[in-house]
């Protein structure tokens, strides 16, 4: 068959057809094994192939031919992508137009059309059709606004132009010969970017999504993955006091994780709306106000001792110093956010405080966890994500109240600007690609 062409069906003379023999004829009942392994939802010449598990009944039990002519001589051009389910060999050679979000410069973001890389899938690659992605307000806005200095440095992971996003839920449409972590037709959670389809290596994270789980929740759980890292780095003793500074989505979820582990949690944020939202998510105690007021409230709640564990969920050096003052002797301070903005000051006071009160400072960068489990070693990102899905299903983790918007990708600029300038309204944004 010529590259880039759809199959041609010659009903009068099957020998002249470019279609597999199994496609000829309109059997009333077709055994599942007789169906070809791949299916175009739309063909450019106007043919429509119905997949075995389509809307016309269970696999292999259609009441009419799997191939039919769609109404109209020429189909209208659609921005949505329709991907074949295929073997690695069959999936190659069909260039596909996709849409993807690209941060082209400081405060500049576009939804652009691009061509998915042509050619057969590699042995570890998956072809995924995206259903939902979720915006990481911290990382994506830091790159969008230029607060992350690496965006201006050549060769960095986020150098402009940057294909943004790393929370993707989609359906696997094809797999390479060595892929074992997903199968065609399965819905998966990955670290894929904001794009309508992607070629993705299973060496990165691939986790099947529970069948009954809402896809938007599954995509939003990416932020829980960032927050859950605190559980793997903190030494949680019996009934500790934990103060989480910053109740954005990541801080809110970190507070939920600690509370689910039996900790006495204090959520700290100067914004009343975020404190109210934390209460809706089950965080029982929140405080706000000026730094001196916050410290006084934490000391009062903890009997004058301070919190055993404090968490900077903002990624700001000034917040780290504020959290340190609220930390008890022999306590821990966890840096969950990534500090990006320079803050003038003298390190001597901070280091002296750490030294004299024997405080442990811990980094909580999730990327240092291995991607998949390794027997006898530390937890992995895969096991972390499985735990998150389990906690969501059992009601131990509240994500729904944190999702304020479900927008089409054409509104990516509105989403970024809303998260940046209207944080009380835009608390969490999913992009809907279906």
Secondary structure, 3 states (H helix, E strand, C coil): CCCCCCCCCCCCCHHHCCCCHHHCCCCCCCCHHHCCCCCCCCCCCCEEECCCCCCCCCCCCCCCCCEEECCCCCCCCCCCCCCCCECHHHHCCCCEEEEEEEEEECCEEEEEEEEECCCCCCCCEEEEEEEEEECCHHHHHHHHHCCCHHHHCCCCCCCCCEECCCCEEEEEEEECCCCCCCCCCCEEEECCCCECEEEEECCCCEEECCCCCCHHHHHHHHHHHHHCHHHHHCCCCCCCEEEEECCCHHHHHHHHHHHHCCCEEEEECCCHHHHHHHHHCCCCCEECCCHHHHHHHHHHHCCCCCEEEEEECCCCHHHHHHHHHCEEEEEEEEECCCCCCCCCCCHHHHHHHHHHCCCEEEECCHHHCECCCCCCCCCEHHHHHHHHHHHHHCCCCCCHHHCCEEEEHHHHHHHHHHHHHCCCCCCCEEEECC
